[in-house]
Amino acid sequence: MTAKIIDGKVVAERLRAQVAEEVARLRADYKLQPGLAVVLVGEDPASQVYVRSKGEHSLAVGMHSVTHRLPAETQQAELLRLVAELNADPLIHGILVQFPLPKHLDEKAVIAAISPDKDVDGLHTVNAGRLASGLPALVPCTPLGCMILLRETLGDLTGKRAVVVGRSQLVGKPVAQLLLQADCTVTIAHSRTQDLPAVCREADILVAAVGRPRMIRGDWIKPGATVIDVGINRVPFDDPEKAAQGKTKLVGDVHYKEALEVAGAITPVPAGVGPMTVACLLQNTVTAAKRLAGIEV
């Protein structure tokens, strides 16, 4: 048996098309154009790629899109002043500050400064608390993407046994909350879980978000399970010649080749969860715009 490959690119493309339709409807019916502001501090190469992608995709679906690029030496007060301006700007409905920030800046203070109503990354404690309480919230984009892929693959998730490996605020905890809301039985595991392989083998749904390349092996996976690999890790090529040239490739937290032989379905890295994250950011911005305008979501 070879696992079905869950194509995040195709699902993300469909979601972006739906967002574009909704943006067109809001502009026609309510004269409302959802607006996204992305803030990039410093010159981190990966962050620059992500920010450019977010800007291009938001324009492509008809949104108002603004990118603020600040130098690496920007001070905390200056960054918080910009966030306050964006909070007050009626044309901006979503604010995303690209992480990681330069080391002298306090990420937690920046997250706390963003209006919860415009927090399209879903990281503010108000949104985290609302999610945990089962109330409407802006949910972190990657977990939202994971859930869309799971429903696309499995349909109804009721009664499924789900194991989430990783307990971060960005992925592990929110995806566990969403799985609970979908009536799954959920275990959150992590690097200190006793007999982690045995815990993983119990899962009908296995979400890997631990940040360690190929940590989850094929024999950790229950035959037929659905595996969502959130990990994005750069490692040297297996080919010694390419490795000697310093070339790297992206791999997930799951040993993909081994998992293919066991799982029922699996997301590849890249082209699995990654494309969904940006598509869900656009969806969150539309949701925020509608809530701020008092339009039923």
C-alpha positions as CSV (number, residue, x, y, z in Angstrom):
1,M,0.0,0.0,0.0
2,T,1.2,3.5,-0.9
3,A,-0.3,6.4,0.9
4,K,-2.5,8.9,-0.9
5,I,-0.6,12.2,-1.2
6,I,-2.6,15.2,0.0
7,D,-2.0,18.0,-2.4
8,G,-2.0,21.2,-0.4
9,K,-1.4,23.3,-3.6
10,V,-4.7,22.2,-5.2
11,V,-6.7,22.8,-2.0
12,A,-5.1,26.2,-1.4
13,E,-5.8,27.3,-4.9
14,R,-9.5,26.4,-4.5
15,L,-9.6,28.3,-1.2
16,R,-7.9,31.3,-2.7
17,A,-10.6,31.3,-5.5
18,Q,-13.3,31.2,-2.9
19,V,-11.7,34.1,-1.0
20,A,-11.5,36.1,-4.3
21,E,-15.2,35.5,-4.9
22,E,-16.0,36.7,-1.3
23,V,-13.8,39.8,-1.7
24,A,-15.6,40.7,-4.9
25,R,-19.0,40.2,-3.2
26,L,-18.0,42.4,-0.3
27,R,-16.7,45.2,-2.6
28,A,-19.9,45.0,-4.7
29,D,-22.5,44.7,-2.0
30,Y,-20.9,46.6,0.9
31,K,-18.2,48.8,-0.7
32,L,-15.8,46.9,1.7
33,Q,-12.3,45.9,0.5
34,P,-10.6,43.7,3.0
35,G,-7.1,45.1,3.8
36,L,-4.0,43.3,5.0
37,A,-0.9,44.9,6.5
38,V,2.3,42.9,6.8
39,V,5.3,44.2,8.8
40,L,8.8,42.9,8.2
41,V,11.7,44.0,10.4
42,G,15.2,43.3,9.2
43,E,16.6,41.2,6.3
44,D,15.9,37.6,7.2
45,P,15.9,35.9,3.7
46,A,13.1,33.3,4.5
47,S,10.9,36.1,6.0
48,Q,11.4,38.2,2.9
49,V,10.2,35.3,0.7
50,Y,7.1,34.8,2.9
51,V,6.3,38.5,3.0
52,R,6.5,38.9,-0.8
53,S,4.3,35.8,-1.2
54,K,1.7,37.1,1.2
55,G,1.6,40.5,-0.6
56,E,1.3,39.0,-4.0
57,H,-1.5,36.6,-3.0
58,S,-3.5,39.3,-1.2
59,L,-3.4,41.5,-4.3
60,A,-4.3,38.6,-6.5
61,V,-7.6,38.0,-4.6
62,G,-8.5,41.7,-4.8
63,M,-7.6,42.8,-1.3
64,H,-6.0,46.1,-0.2
65,S,-2.4,45.1,0.6
66,V,0.3,47.1,2.4
67,T,3.8,45.9,3.3
68,H,5.9,47.9,5.9
69,R,9.6,47.1,5.7
70,L,11.6,48.3,8.7
71,P,15.4,48.2,9.2
72,A,16.8,45.6,11.6
73,E,17.8,48.3,14.1
74,T,14.2,49.4,14.5
75,Q,13.5,50.0,18.2
76,Q,10.5,48.5,20.1
77,A,8.8,51.8,20.6
78,E,8.9,52.5,16.9
79,L,7.4,49.1,16.0
80,L,4.7,49.4,18.6
81,R,3.9,52.9,17.2
82,L,3.4,51.4,13.7
83,V,1.2,48.7,15.2
84,A,-1.0,51.3,16.9
85,E,-1.3,53.2,13.6
86,L,-2.5,50.0,11.9
87,N,-4.9,49.2,14.7
88,A,-6.5,52.6,14.1
89,D,-6.5,52.5,10.3
90,P,-10.0,51.7,9.0
91,L,-8.7,50.4,5.7
92,I,-6.7,47.7,7.5
93,H,-8.6,44.6,8.8
94,G,-5.6,42.2,9.3
95,I,-2.2,42.9,10.8
96,L,0.6,40.4,10.5
97,V,4.1,41.1,12.0
98,Q,6.5,38.6,10.4
99,F,8.5,36.5,12.9
100,P,11.2,35.9,13.9
101,L,12.0,39.5,14.9
102,P,15.6,40.7,15.5
103,K,16.7,39.6,19.0
104,H,16.4,43.0,20.7
105,L,12.7,43.1,20.0
106,D,10.0,41.5,22.3
107,E,7.7,39.4,20.2
108,K,5.2,38.8,23.0
109,A,4.8,42.6,23.5
110,V,4.2,43.0,19.8
111,I,1.6,40.3,19.7
112,A,-0.1,41.9,22.8
113,A,-0.2,45.3,21.0
114,I,-2.1,44.0,17.9
115,S,-5.9,44.5,18.2
116,P,-7.4,41.0,18.7
117,D,-9.9,41.9,16.0
118,K,-7.1,42.4,13.5
119,D,-4.8,39.6,14.7
120,V,-5.0,37.4,11.6
121,D,-2.1,35.3,12.9
122,G,-4.4,34.2,15.8
123,L,-1.7,34.6,18.4
124,H,-3.2,37.2,20.8
125,T,-4.2,35.8,24.2
126,V,-7.8,36.9,23.5
127,N,-8.0,34.8,20.4
128,A,-6.2,31.9,22.1
129,G,-8.7,32.1,25.0
130,R,-11.7,32.4,22.7
131,L,-10.5,29.3,20.7
132,A,-10.0,27.3,24.0
133,S,-13.5,28.4,25.1
134,G,-15.2,27.4,21.9
135,L,-16.0,30.9,21.0
136,P,-15.6,32.6,17.5
137,A,-11.9,33.5,17.2
138,L,-9.3,34.3,14.6
139,V,-7.4,31.0,14.5
140,P,-3.7,30.6,13.6
141,C,-3.4,30.0,9.9
142,T,-1.4,26.8,9.9
143,P,-3.8,24.8,12.2
144,L,-6.7,26.2,10.1
145,G,-5.1,24.8,7.0
146,C,-4.4,21.4,8.7
147,M,-8.1,21.1,9.5
148,I,-9.2,22.0,6.0
149,L,-6.9,19.3,4.6
150,L,-8.1,16.7,7.1
151,R,-11.8,17.4,6.3
152,E,-11.0,17.3,2.6
153,T,-9.3,13.9,3.1
154,L,-11.5,12.2,5.7
155,G,-14.8,14.1,5.7
156,D,-16.4,13.8,9.2
157,L,-13.7,13.6,11.9
158,T,-16.1,12.5,14.7
159,G,-14.6,9.9,17.0
160,K,-11.2,9.8,15.4
161,R,-8.2,9.3,17.6
162,A,-5.8,12.3,17.0
163,V,-2.3,12.6,18.2
164,V,-0.5,16.0,17.9
165,V,3.3,15.9,18.3
166,G,4.3,19.4,19.4
167,R,2.8,21.9,21.9
168,S,3.6,25.3,20.4
169,Q,1.2,28.3,20.7
170,L,1.4,28.6,16.9
171,V,0.5,25.0,15.9
172,G,0.4,22.3,18.5
173,K,-2.1,23.8,21.0
174,P,-4.5,25.4,18.5
175,V,-4.7,22.4,16.2
176,A,-5.5,20.2,19.3
177,Q,-8.3,22.6,20.2
178,L,-9.7,22.5,16.6
179,L,-9.5,18.7,16.6
180,L,-11.4,18.6,19.9
181,Q,-14.1,20.9,18.5
182,A,-14.4,18.4,15.6
183,D,-15.2,15.7,18.1
184,C,-11.9,13.9,17.9
185,T,-10.2,12.3,21.0
186,V,-7.0,14.2,21.2
187,T,-3.6,13.6,22.8
188,I,-0.9,16.3,22.8
189,A,2.5,14.6,22.8
190,H,6.0,16.2,22.8
191,S,9.7,15.4,23.1
192,R,9.3,14.3,26.7
193,T,6.4,12.0,26.2
194,Q,7.2,8.5,27.4
195,D,7.3,5.9,24.6
196,L,6.4,8.5,22.0
197,P,6.4,5.9,19.1
198,A,3.7,3.9,20.9
199,V,1.6,7.0,21.5
200,C,1.9,7.9,17.8
201,R,0.8,4.4,16.7
202,E,-2.6,4.9,18.4
203,A,-3.4,7.8,16.0
204,D,-6.0,7.7,13.2
205,I,-4.8,11.3,12.6
206,L,-1.2,12.2,13.3
207,V,-0.2,15.8,13.2
208,A,3.6,16.3,13.3
209,A,4.6,19.8,14.5
210,V,7.8,19.3,16.5
211,G,10.5,21.0,14.4
212,R,12.8,18.0,14.1
213,P,13.7,16.7,10.7
214,R,12.3,13.2,9.9
215,M,11.9,12.4,13.6
216,I,8.7,10.4,13.1
217,R,9.6,7.1,11.5
218,G,7.4,4.8,9.4
219,D,7.0,2.2,12.2
220,W,5.6,5.0,14.5
221,I,2.5,5.2,12.2
222,K,-0.6,3.2,12.5
223,P,-1.4,1.5,9.2
224,G,-3.9,3.6,7.2
225,A,-3.5,6.7,9.4
226,T,-3.8,10.2,8.0
227,V,-0.5,12.1,8.6
228,I,-0.3,15.9,8.5
229,D,3.3,17.0,8.5
230,V,3.7,20.6,9.5
231,G,7.5,20.5,9.8
232,I,9.7,22.6,7.5
233,N,13.4,21.7,8.1
234,R,16.4,22.4,5.9
235,V,18.8,19.5,5.7
236,P,21.8,18.6,3.5
237,F,21.0,16.6,0.4
238,D,21.4,12.8,0.7
239,D,23.6,12.9,-2.4
240,P,27.2,13.4,-1.1
241,E,28.2,15.5,-4.1
242,K,25.3,18.0,-3.5
243,A,25.9,17.9,0.2
244,A,29.5,18.7,-0.3
245,Q,28.5,21.8,-2.3
246,G,26.5,23.0,0.7
247,K,23.1,22.4,-1.0
248,T,20.1,21.8,1.2
249,K,16.5,20.6,0.7
250,L,13.3,20.9,2.7
251,V,12.0,17.9,4.7
252,G,9.2,17.5,7.2
253,D,9.1,16.1,10.7
254,V,8.0,12.8,9.3
255,H,10.3,10.4,7.5
256,Y,8.3,10.7,4.3
257,K,9.6,7.6,2.3
258,E,9.0,5.3,5.3
259,A,5.6,6.9,6.0
260,L,4.4,6.5,2.4
261,E,4.5,2.7,2.9
262,V,2.3,2.7,6.0
263,A,0.0,5.7,6.1
264,G,-3.4,6.0,4.3
265,A,-2.8,9.6,3.4
266,I,0.0,12.1,4.0
267,T,1.0,15.7,3.2
268,P,4.3,16.2,1.4
269,V,6.9,18.8,2.3
270,P,6.9,21.2,0.6
271,A,3.5,21.5,-1.2
272,G,1.4,20.1,1.7
273,V,0.5,22.4,4.7
274,G,2.7,25.3,3.5
275,P,0.4,26.6,0.7
276,M,-2.6,26.3,3.0
277,T,-1.1,28.7,5.5
278,V,-1.1,31.7,3.1
279,A,-4.5,30.8,1.8
280,C,-5.9,30.7,5.4
281,L,-4.2,34.1,6.1
282,L,-6.3,35.6,3.3
283,Q,-9.5,33.8,4.6
284,N,-8.7,35.2,8.1
285,T,-8.4,38.7,6.7
286,V,-11.8,38.4,5.1
287,T,-13.3,37.1,8.3
288,A,-11.8,40.0,10.3
289,A,-13.1,42.5,7.8
290,K,-16.6,41.1,8.0
291,R,-16.6,41.1,11.8
292,L,-15.3,44.6,12.0
293,A,-18.0,45.8,9.6
294,G,-20.7,43.9,11.5
295,I,-21.4,41.6,8.5
296,E,-22.5,38.1,9.4
297,V,-19.6,35.6,9.0
